[in-house]
Amino acid sequence: MGRIKTRLVKRSTRELLKQHGEEVAADYVENKKIVQKYVELSSKKLRNIMAGYATRLAKQRKPE
C-alpha cells in the first residue's frame, strides 16, 4: 500500500502542473528542482512529497 497524500499536497501539485505543466517531467530529480523553484515550502520533506506526486501525475499523463 502507498502513502496517502494530503489535500494540500494534491491541490498545490495540481496547481503547479496547471501553471508549469510543460516543465514537469517523469523524472523525480528534475521535479524536485522545479518544485523548489516555483513553490515556497518550509520543509524538504514536503518538497519531496510534492515532487513524487508530480512525477506520478506526469507518468500517468504521458504513458511511454
C-alpha positions as CSV (number, residue, x, y, z in Angstrom):
1,M,0.0,0.0,0.0
2,G,1.1,3.5,-0.6
3,R,1.1,6.7,1.4
4,I,-2.0,8.9,1.5
5,K,-1.3,12.4,0.1
6,T,-2.9,15.3,2.0
7,R,-5.3,17.8,0.4
8,L,-2.6,20.5,0.5
9,V,-0.1,18.4,-1.4
10,K,-2.6,17.3,-4.1
11,R,-4.0,20.8,-4.6
12,S,-0.6,22.5,-4.7
13,T,0.8,19.9,-7.1
14,R,-2.1,20.1,-9.5
15,E,-1.9,23.9,-9.5
16,L,1.8,23.6,-10.3
17,L,1.0,21.3,-13.1
18,K,-1.6,23.6,-14.4
19,Q,0.8,26.6,-14.5
20,H,4.1,24.9,-15.4
21,G,3.0,21.6,-16.8
22,E,5.3,21.7,-19.8
23,E,8.4,21.8,-17.4
24,V,7.3,18.9,-15.2
25,A,8.9,15.6,-16.4
26,A,8.6,12.0,-15.5
27,D,12.0,12.4,-13.7
28,Y,11.8,12.8,-9.9
29,V,15.2,14.6,-9.5
30,E,14.2,17.2,-12.1
31,N,10.8,17.6,-10.5
32,K,12.4,18.4,-7.1
33,K,14.2,21.3,-8.7
34,I,11.0,22.5,-10.4
35,V,9.0,22.3,-7.2
36,Q,11.7,24.2,-5.2
37,K,11.9,26.9,-7.9
38,Y,8.1,27.6,-8.1
39,V,6.6,26.7,-4.7
40,E,7.5,28.4,-1.4
41,L,7.9,25.5,1.0
42,S,9.0,25.2,4.6
43,S,10.5,21.7,4.5
44,K,12.4,19.3,2.3
45,K,10.0,16.5,3.1
46,L,7.0,18.4,1.7
47,R,9.0,19.3,-1.4
48,N,9.9,15.7,-1.9
49,I,6.3,14.5,-1.5
50,M,5.1,17.1,-4.0
51,A,7.9,16.2,-6.5
52,G,7.0,12.5,-6.2
53,Y,3.3,13.2,-6.7
54,A,4.1,15.4,-9.7
55,T,6.2,12.6,-11.2
56,R,3.4,10.2,-10.8
57,L,0.9,12.5,-12.4
58,A,3.3,13.2,-15.3
59,K,3.8,9.5,-15.9
60,Q,0.0,9.0,-15.9
61,R,-0.4,11.9,-18.3
62,K,2.2,10.7,-20.8
63,P,2.4,6.9,-20.9
64,E,5.6,5.8,-22.6
